[in-house]
Amino acid sequence: MVERADINNVLSEMRNLRSQMTQNQQMGNDLAVKGQVDKPAGPEKGQETPGFGDMLSQAVDKVNDLQSTTGDMRTAYEQGDPNVDITQVMVASQKSSVAFEGLSQVRNRVVKAYEDIMNMPI
């Protein structure tokens, strides 16, 4: 049951990122429409939406940052830094562990979807 809650947290974070992206797109579209009304027509530039690869890359970078922060905190605690508490180290360790597990689940599902697509008859 604990794993399901952790996966749900990761999924909710991904949904939040997606909603932020759509809000940014809507704001960009509103500004583009306002700009079209205010100035004469000119060559249009398409606004690129980040793809799945970009989002996955950002997720991997975030997990990597969490793990490196955890490693730094762990090292600081082991060296006797008075500003680092064992509870902070353990919480950071659990956050990075949950993030890594969530990323592993996403990777497994992407690989499974790819295999399913590749096994489809033409």
N, C-alpha and C positions, 0 to 999 in steps of 0.2 A: 504494500500500500504506500510505503514511503517513496518508492521509485515513481509511482504514478503521480504523486504530488510534485515531485521534482520535475518531471517531464511536463506537467501542466504549467509549472512556473516558466519553464523555458518557452513553451508554446505561447503563453500569454505575453511574454517579452517579445517574441517574434511578431505577434499580432499588433502590439503597441508600435513596433518599428514600422510595420506596414501601414498602420493608420497615420503615423507621422509622415510617411512618404506621400500618402494620398492627400493629406492636408497641405503639404508643401506644393504638390502638383496643382491643387485647386487654387492656392494663392498665386502660383506662377501663371496659371491660366487667367485668373482675374486681372492680374497685372498686364498680361499680354493683351487682353480684350480692352482694358483701359488705355493702353498704349496705342492700340489700333484706332481707337476713337479720337485720341488726342493728336496724333501725328499722321502725316500722309502715309499711304501704303508704300512699303518698300519690300525688299527681299526678306522672307520669313526664315527664321531660324527655329528648327525643331528642338524642343526640350527633351533631352534624353532621360528616360526612366532607368534607374539602376536595375540591372538584371539580376537573375537568381545567383549567378556567379559572384557578382559584387556583394550581394547580401551575405552569401556564404563566406566569402573572404573576410568581410567585416566581423562575422560571428567567430571565425577562427582567430582573427586578430584579438578580439575581445577575450576569448578563452586563454590565449597565449599571454595577454597582459595580466589576467587574473592569476595565472600560474606563476608568472615571474614575480609578481607582487607577493604572492604567498611564499615563494622561495626566499625573497629578500627579507620578509618579516621573520621567517623561520631562522635564517642566518643571524639576523640582528638579535633575536631572543637567545639563541645559543651562545652568542658572544657576550651576553649580559647587558644589553642595552636597557636602561631603566625606563625608556619611553614605550617599550613594546611589552605588552601583557600576554600571557599564555592564552587568555580567552580570545584576544584579537587574532592571534596566530591560528587558533583552532577554527574560528569563524571564517577566516580567509581561506583556510584549507578546505573547509566544507563547501564554501562557495565555488572554489575552483574545481572541486570534485564534481559537484552537481552540474556545473557548466560543461565540464568535459563529458560527463555521461549524456547530457542532453545533446551535445554536438555529435557524439557517437551514434545516438539513436537516429538523428537526422541523417547522418551519413549512411547508416544501414538502410534506412527507408529509401534514400535516393538510389543506392546501389540496387536494391530490390526492384524499384520501379524501372531502372535501366535494364535489368535482366528481363523483366516482364515484357518490356517493349521489344527487346532484341529477340525474344522467343515468339513473338507474334508472327503468324503466317502472313505472307505478302499477298 
